[in-house]
């Protein structure tokens, strides 16, 4: 299931950030490796994105991320 949200925080040097979801509570972690290659240069705070969520031992993680 695709989710939507906005990039809340991003550390480009370390290659990760957090998403504020539109319809879920709490932030979702993401790795820049999960952003579509053609969208990586345009990912920054407040950008609207679409993504899938997988659960891990560390909480929810966004995968298959693309700018909408």
C-alpha positions in Angstrom: 0.0 0.0 0.0 1.4 3.4 -1.0 1.6 6.1 1.7 2.1 9.8 1.2 3.9 12.4 3.3 6.6 15.1 3.4 10.3 14.9 4.1 10.7 16.3 7.6 14.4 16.1 8.1 17.3 14.9 5.9 21.0 14.3 6.5 22.5 14.1 3.0 26.0 13.4 4.3 24.9 10.3 6.1 22.2 9.4 3.6 19.1 9.1 5.7 16.1 11.2 6.9 12.6 11.1 8.3 9.2 11.5 6.8 6.1 13.0 8.3 3.3 10.8 7.0 0.0 12.2 5.9 -2.2 9.5 7.5 0.0 7.7 10.0 1.3 8.8 13.4 4.9 9.2 14.1 7.8 9.8 11.8 9.0 7.1 9.3 12.8 6.5 8.8 14.2 6.4 5.2 17.5 5.7 3.5 18.5 7.7 0.4 19.1 4.3 -1.2 15.4 3.8 -1.2 14.7 7.0 -3.2 14.3 6.4 -7.0 17.6 7.4 -8.6 16.0 10.1 -10.8 14.5 11.8 -7.6 17.5 11.7 -5.3 18.9 15.1 -6.3 15.5 16.7 -5.6 14.8 15.2 -2.1 14.9 17.9 0.5 12.7 19.0 3.5 9.1 19.7 2.8 9.1 17.8 -0.5 5.9 15.6 -1.0 6.6 12.0 -1.5 4.9 8.6 -2.0 6.4 5.4 -0.4 5.7 1.9 0.9 6.3 1.0 4.6 8.1 -2.1 5.9 8.4 -2.9 9.6 11.8 -3.8 11.1 13.2 -4.3 14.6 13.9 -0.5 14.7 10.4 0.6 13.6 8.8 1.5 10.3 11.0 2.2 7.3 10.0 3.8 4.0 11.0 2.0 0.8 10.2 2.6 -2.9 10.2 6.4 -2.4 9.4 8.8 -5.2 8.5 12.5 -5.4 4.9 13.3 -6.2 
